[in-house]
Amino acid sequence: MRSSISLKTATLAAILVSAPLAGAYAAGHHKGALDESSPTDFTGPRVAGLMAQVQGVDQGITDARQDKTITPAEAQTLHMRAAHISQAAAKTAASDRGRIPAAQYHDLLRRLDNVDQALRIDSGTGFLMGDGADGGHYPNG
């Protein structure tokens, strides 16, 4: 079970690293297409990448719940946090012709990373630092 969670974490990390790069590439080659977006067209590269990442984290939450590594209450809380990020991205994109400005995009990514870290800690798959001599272990990251 631990190896499948590690694989999921590695896959998510690869998505998190590659999506912004793919988005930057697409933005450079399809700038005209982005400028013609309608207010309800959420196809900008940042929006698409962020939504894919939210779905990945949400799937990780579902998998952890099914594997019984987190409680239903923890899963519900994490799902709600991921949903709020998705809603914030959609709202921002709707107000900016289907795009998310860089500063807001990075803030949403930071928030999503916090959800992912909480999932890893809650499920016991996060790496801990420290030997406990000072009263506890601390998540790495």
N, C-alpha and C positions, 0 to 999 in steps of 0.2 A: 504494500500500500504506500509506503514512504517513497519508493522509487517512482510511482505514478504521479505522486504529488510533486516530487522534484522535477519530473519531466514537464508537468503542467506549469510549474513556476518558470522553468527555463524557456518554455514556449511563450509564455506571457512576456517574459523579459525580452525575447527576440522580437515580439510584436511591438512592444513599447519602444524599442530602439529603432526598428525599421520604419514604423509608420510615419514619424516626423520626417525622416529622410525621403520616403516615397512621396509624402505630401509636398515637400520642398521641390522635388523633381517635377511633380505634376504641375505645381503652381508656376514654375518657370516655363513649362512647355504649353500650358493651356490657359494662360492668363486671360485671353479674350473670352473663353468659355465661362470663366468664373465671373467676369464682369456682367454677363448677360443673365445671371441667376435671378430667379424670381424669389420673392420673400419666403415662399414655402419650399423652395428647392434646397435641401440640405446636402448638396453634393460637393461642397468645397472639400479640399483634401484634408484640412484639419478636422472638419466635422466628421467626415467619413472615417478617418483614422481614430478619432476619439470614440466614436460610437462603436467601432470594432473592438477597441480596448475595453470599453465598458461591458460589452457583451462577453468578452473573455473573462473579465473579473467576475461578472455575474455567473458565468458557467462554473468558474472555480468555486464560488460560494455554493452553488447547487451540488457540485460534486462532493465538496467537503461535508455538506449536510447528509447526502446519501451515504457517504462513507462513515457517517456518525463521528466525525472528528470535530464537529461543532454542534451546538445545540440548536433546536428550532428557533429559539429566541435570538441567538447570535446570528443565525442565517437571516432572520427577518430584519434585524438591525442593519446588517451589511447590505442586504438587498435594497433597503430603503436609502441608504447612503449612496449606493451606485445609481439608483433611480433619480435621486436629486441632482447628481452630476449630469446625468443624461438630459434631464429637464432643463438644467441651466444652460447646457450646450445648445439645445434646441431653441431656447428662448433667445440666446445671444445671436444665433445664426439667423433666426427669424427677423431680428431687428437690424441685421447687417447683410442683407441680400444673400443669405446662405453661407456666410463666412464667419469665422471667429477670429478676432484680432489676436496677435501673438501673445500679448500679456495675459489676456483672459484664457487663452488656450493653455499656456503654461501653468496658470493657477488651477485650471480644471484637471490637468495632468497630475499636478501635485496632490490635489484632493483625491484623485483616483488611486494614486500610489499609496496614500495613507489608508485607503480602504483595503488595498491589496496587502499592505503590511499588517493591518489588523487581522485580516483573514489568516495570514501565515502564523501570526502569534496565537490567535484563538485556536487554530487547528494543530498547533504544536510543530509546524514545519519551518518556522522562522529559526534562524541561527541566533544563538544567545552568546553574549560576550560576558566575561567575568567569571570568577570562580565561586561566587556567592559569599565570599569572605566579608564583604561589606554589607551584607543583608539581602542581596538579590542578584539575579542575572538580568542582563539588559539586552533587548533586541538589537541585533546588528543591522543598522540601516536606519 
